[in-house]
Amino acid sequence: MPDLFNIVSDTLTSSFQAPPDQVRPEAHLSDLLHDSLDRVEFTTVLGTRLEVTISDEELDQAETIADVVALVERKKVDH
């Protein structure tokens, strides 16, 4: 399986037009996703791609891309 960071990064750049040079582990989601609709859509797209369910509340607690990767890793282990 490709590295989770690369999958999250690819999702942000291809589906949400995030500038590739700004997609780093420490980057804040609020700087990359334009509004709350983008956040909801991001959970759907990423969840489908990685076969996990990410709630809006869980994503709200994830401030950075590294937080999202850690969240997905936990979900994959619990799955």
N, C-alpha and C positions, 0 to 999 in steps of 0.2 A: 504494500500500500504506500502511495506517495506520502511524503512528510506532511503532517497536518497543517503546519504553517504555510506550506506551498499551496495547499488546497484552499485555505482561507484567503490567502493572498490572491490566488487566481480568481476566486469568487468575487472578491472586492474589485479587482481590476476589470474583469470581463463583464460582470453583471451590473456593477455600480459605478463604473468609470472612475474609480479611485486612481490617482496618479501612481504608477508603479514605484517611483522613487520615494513616495511618502508611506508606502506600506512596509512598515517595520514592526517587529514585536512590540516595541514601546509606543507605537502610534495609537492615539485615542480614536475609538470608533466614532466619537462625535465629530472628529475632524474629517472622517472619510465617508460617513453616511450623512446625507443631506437633511433628513427629517425622520420623524417617527415612522412614517410609512416605509422608508428605506430600511429601518431597523426591523420592522415586522417582516418585510420581504426577505431580508438577509437571513433571518432565522429559518424561514421556509426553504429558501434555496439551499442554504448550507445544510440544514437538517435532511433534506431530500438527498443531497449529494453524498452525505456521510452516513445516512441511515440512522439518524438519531433524532430525538425530539428535544427541541430547545424552547423553553417557555419564554414569553416576553419578560417575565420577572427575572429569570436566570440571565438573559442578555442584558437587562438593566443593571445587573451587578457586575457585569464584565465591562471594564473601562477601556482596556487595551486589547490589541490583537493577541498578545500573549495570554491574557485572561480568557479569551474565547478559545484558544488552543487548549488551555488547561481544562476548561469546562468540557470540551468535546472529548478530551482524553479520559476524564472522569466518567463521562457518559458511556464511552466505549468499554471501559473496564466493568461498569455496573451492568452493562447490557448483556 
